[in-house]
């Protein structure tokens, strides 16, 4: 995959006025980055920053990593995606994901169960909207259109605006094998949050077997260029401490589950137990260095160059760098990845 590996930049969440990354995005575009991605959880939304950056750029693709399906109805997301795709000249990459029960039920106030079935139905409705072949209908059960209750006056409707593209590229944020298989079946790409490049085939080979030609595996990878490898690994471990320990409940934490499937089941259980008991420092120290090192690219440029090889040998087709913000660092990462 070495010659074909694309490079993108994942900005994560927008959090405050000072976090305007316009200069970073402009630099990434000048340097030949293929795409820039934004995120949402329960703060900033994913689409507004992309509109802001899209208005200031002309070439770089604009991705959501990811837009939460419980935040909007399928047609609302389809309308937003169509509008943004039009305004930016067909540059949108629409990443969607189910999030988790804490956010879905605690923040959006809707049920979480059956995320795979909901995602499939969601994607089908969006594609009906963009195709404009017929008025949009859905038998449900998650998003029935027209609504079967209410006044009884609802009727199938067709999108008023003609989309620039009838098939906006769709990506799924997925961690479990069944969800990855769904991405391979219905989407243009998969957005793994944590990936050990050498384990992707073992963990997801069967799930990816049905992927269409050109299926894009766009892996999010923390990249820290520094001579202090210890400090860089600790930065990755701080992030892992939160995700493994606190992003989910004891009975259901998708991030802990994926770490367990990577071969770190005992560590994942210990990290989560310590974190939920309020012993966050101990949870941090319980994260194996080899796990943090395996999912990231940290250290001096020469070390990162060597550690890129497992990514080149893996099924990953796009590397989404998380962390770089200044132009010199972006240039170094560009040179390392693209040559």
C-alpha positions in Angstrom: 0.0 0.0 0.0 3.0 2.3 0.3 2.6 4.1 -3.0 -1.1 4.5 -2.6 -1.3 5.6 1.0 -3.2 8.9 1.1 -2.7 11.5 3.9 -5.4 13.4 5.7 -5.6 15.6 8.8 -8.1 14.9 11.6 -8.8 18.1 13.7 -11.1 16.4 16.2 -13.6 18.6 18.0 -13.8 22.4 17.8 -13.8 23.6 21.4 -13.3 27.3 21.6 -12.7 30.4 19.5 -8.9 30.0 19.7 -9.3 26.6 18.2 -10.0 28.0 14.7 -7.8 25.8 12.6 -8.1 27.8 9.3 -4.4 28.4 9.0 -3.7 24.7 9.6 -6.2 23.7 7.0 -4.8 26.2 4.5 -1.3 24.8 5.1 -2.5 21.2 4.7 -4.1 22.1 1.4 -0.9 23.8 0.2 1.1 20.8 1.2 -1.0 18.3 -0.7 -3.0 16.7 2.1 -6.0 14.9 0.6 -8.6 15.6 3.3 -9.3 17.3 6.6 -11.8 15.9 9.1 -13.8 17.3 12.0 -15.7 15.5 14.8 -18.5 15.9 17.3 -19.5 14.4 20.7 -21.6 16.6 22.9 -20.0 20.0 22.2 -19.4 21.4 18.8 -21.1 19.9 15.8 -19.1 18.4 12.9 -20.6 20.3 10.0 -20.2 24.0 10.9 -16.4 23.9 11.1 -16.2 22.1 7.8 -18.4 24.9 6.2 -16.0 27.5 7.7 -12.9 25.7 6.4 -14.6 24.8 3.1 -15.3 28.5 2.4 -11.6 29.3 2.7 -10.2 26.4 0.6 -10.7 25.1 -2.9 -9.2 21.6 -3.2 -8.9 19.7 0.0 -11.7 17.2 0.8 -13.9 17.8 3.8 -14.8 14.9 6.1 -16.9 14.3 9.2 -15.4 11.9 11.6 -18.0 11.3 12.7 -21.5 12.9 12.5 -23.6 11.1 15.1 -26.7 9.5 13.6 -28.8 10.2 16.8 -28.1 13.9 16.5 -30.2 14.4 13.4 -32.9 12.5 11.4 -31.6 10.9 8.3 -33.2 13.5 6.0 -31.7 16.3 8.1 -28.2 14.9 7.7 -28.9 14.3 4.0 -30.0 17.9 3.5 -26.9 19.2 5.4 -24.6 17.0 3.5 -26.1 17.9 0.1 -25.9 21.6 0.9 -22.3 21.5 2.1 -21.3 19.3 -0.8 -22.8 21.8 -3.3 -21.2 24.8 -1.6 -17.7 23.2 -1.7 -17.8 21.9 -5.2 -18.3 18.2 -4.3 -15.6 17.9 -1.6 -17.7 16.3 1.2 -16.8 12.9 2.7 -19.7 12.0 5.0 -18.6 10.0 8.0 -21.4 8.8 10.3 -21.5 6.7 13.4 -23.8 5.4 16.1 -21.8 6.8 19.1 -22.6 5.0 22.4 -25.5 4.7 24.8 -24.3 7.3 27.3 -24.3 10.0 24.6 -27.3 8.8 22.6 -29.6 8.3 25.5 -28.1 10.8 27.9 -27.5 13.7 25.5 -29.9 13.1 22.6 -32.6 11.4 24.6 -33.3 8.6 22.1 -32.9 4.9 22.5 -29.6 3.3 21.6 -30.4 -0.4 20.8 -29.9 -1.9 17.4 -27.3 0.5 16.2 -26.4 -1.6 13.1 -30.0 -1.8 11.9 -30.5 1.9 12.6 -27.3 2.8 10.6 -28.4 0.7 7.6 -31.8 2.3 7.6 -30.3 5.8 8.0 -27.9 5.3 5.1 -30.7 4.0 2.9 -32.9 7.0 3.5 -30.0 9.5 2.9 -29.3 7.8 -0.5 -33.0 8.0 -1.4 -32.9 11.7 -0.7 -29.8 12.3 -2.9 -31.0 10.1 -5.7 -34.3 12.0 -6.1 -35.7 9.1 -8.1 -38.9 8.9 -6.0 -40.4 10.6 -3.0 -38.7 9.3 0.1 -40.3 6.5 2.0 -39.2 4.1 4.7 -41.0 1.2 6.3 -39.0 1.7 9.4 -38.9 0.5 12.1 -36.4 3.1 13.2 -37.2 6.0 10.9 -40.6 5.4 9.3 -41.5 7.8 6.5 -44.1 9.2 6.4 -44.6 9.1 10.1 -47.4 6.5 10.9 -48.9 8.5 13.7 -49.5 12.2 14.3 -52.1 14.0 12.2 -52.1 11.4 9.5 -51.4 14.1 7.0 -47.7 13.3 6.3 -46.9 12.4 2.7 -43.7 11.2 0.9 -41.6 14.1 -0.4 -38.8 14.6 -2.8 -35.7 16.8 -2.2 -36.4 20.2 -3.8 -32.7 20.9 -4.6 -30.9 18.8 -7.1 -27.7 17.5 -5.4 -24.4 18.1 -7.0 -23.7 14.4 -6.5 -26.3 11.7 -6.1 -23.9 9.4 -4.3 -21.9 11.4 -1.7 -19.1 9.2 -0.3 -20.3 7.6 2.9 -17.9 6.4 5.6 -18.8 4.5 8.8 -17.1 5.0 12.1 -17.0 1.4 13.4 -15.1 -0.7 15.9 -16.9 -4.0 16.2 -16.5 -6.7 13.4 -20.3 -6.6 12.6 -20.2 -2.8 12.2 -17.1 -3.0 10.0 -18.8 -5.6 7.9 -21.7 -3.2 7.5 -19.3 -0.5 6.4 -17.8 -2.8 3.8 -21.2 -3.7 2.5 -22.9 -0.3 2.3 -20.2 2.4 2.5 -17.3 3.9 0.6 -15.0 3.6 3.6 -14.3 2.8 7.2 -13.0 5.2 9.9 -11.2 3.1 12.6 -10.4 5.2 15.7 -7.9 2.8 17.1 -6.0 0.4 14.9 -2.9 -1.9 15.3 -1.9 -2.1 11.7 -0.5 -5.6 12.0 -3.7 -6.9 13.6 -6.2 -5.5 11.1 -6.3 -8.6 8.9 -6.7 -10.9 11.9 -9.4 -8.8 13.6 -11.4 -7.6 10.5 -10.3 -9.7 7.5 -13.6 -11.6 7.3 -15.6 -8.4 7.9 -13.8 -6.6 5.1 -14.0 -9.4 2.6 -17.1 -8.0 0.9 -15.7 -4.5 0.5 -16.2 -2.9 -3.0 -13.1 -2.0 -5.1 -11.6 1.3 -3.9 -13.0 0.9 -0.4 -11.1 3.4 1.8 -9.8 2.5 5.2 -9.0 5.9 6.7 -7.3 5.2 10.0 -7.0 7.9 12.7 -3.5 7.9 14.0 -2.0 10.2 16.6 1.2 11.7 15.2 3.7 13.5 17.5 7.1 14.5 16.2 9.5 14.9 19.1 12.8 13.8 20.5 11.1 12.9 23.8 9.5 9.5 23.0 8.6 9.0 26.6 6.6 12.2 26.8 4.9 11.4 23.4 3.9 8.0 24.5 2.5 9.4 27.7 0.4 11.8 25.6 -1.1 8.8 23.7 -1.6 7.0 27.0 -3.5 10.0 28.5 -5.9 9.8 25.5 -6.3 6.0 25.9 -6.9 6.4 29.6 -10.0 8.4 28.9 -11.3 6.3 26.1 -10.7 2.9 27.7 -11.6 4.0 31.2 -14.3 6.5 30.9 -15.9 6.7 27.5 -18.7 4.3 28.2 -20.1 2.3 31.1 -18.6 -0.7 32.9 -21.0 -3.0 31.2 -20.6 -1.4 27.7 -17.5 0.3 26.5 -16.7 -0.2 22.8 -13.2 1.2 23.1 -12.3 -1.2 25.9 -13.8 -4.0 23.8 -11.6 -3.2 20.8 -8.4 -3.0 23.0 -9.4 -6.4 24.4 -9.7 -7.8 20.9 -6.2 -6.4 20.1 -4.9 -8.8 22.7 -4.9 -6.6 25.7 -8.0 -8.0 27.5 -6.5 -8.1 31.0 -5.1 -4.6 30.6 -8.4 -3.2 29.3 -10.3 -4.6 32.3 -7.8 -3.3 34.8 -7.7 0.2 33.2 -11.5 0.5 33.3 -11.8 -0.8 36.9 -9.1 1.7 38.1 -10.6 4.6 36.1 -14.1 4.0 37.3 -12.9 3.7 40.9 -11.4 7.2 40.6 -7.8 6.0 40.4 -7.1 7.6 37.1 -3.3 7.9 37.6 -3.1 4.2 38.2 -5.3 3.6 35.1 -2.8 5.6 33.1 0.1 3.6 34.3 -1.7 0.4 33.5 -1.7 1.1 29.8 1.0 -0.9 28.1 3.6 1.2 26.3 3.5 -1.2 23.3 -0.2 -0.6 22.9 0.2 3.2 22.9 3.2 2.9 20.5 1.4 0.5 18.2 -1.6 2.7 17.5 0.4 5.9 17.0 3.4 7.4 15.3 5.6 9.2 17.8 9.2 10.2 18.2 11.8 11.7 16.0 11.2 11.7 12.2 13.6 8.8 11.6 11.7 6.6 14.2 8.4 7.5 12.6 9.7 6.7 9.1 10.6 3.2 10.3 7.3 2.7 12.1 5.3 3.7 9.1 6.1 0.4 7.4 3.5 -1.6 9.2 0.9 0.9 8.1 2.1 0.6 4.5 1.9 -3.2 4.7 -1.6 -3.1 6.2 -5.0 -2.7 4.5 -5.1 1.0 5.5 -5.4 3.3 2.5 -5.6 6.7 4.1 -3.7 7.8 7.2 -5.5 10.6 9.1 -2.9 12.3 11.3 -4.2 13.6 14.6 -2.0 16.2 16.4 0.0 18.3 13.9 -1.1 21.9 13.7 1.8 24.0 12.5 3.1 24.1 8.9 6.6 22.8 9.6 5.2 19.7 11.3 2.6 19.2 8.7 5.4 19.4 6.0 7.5 16.8 7.9 4.5 14.4 8.2 3.7 15.0 4.5 7.3 14.1 3.5 7.4 11.0 5.8 4.1 9.6 4.5 4.1 10.7 0.9 7.8 10.9 0.2 
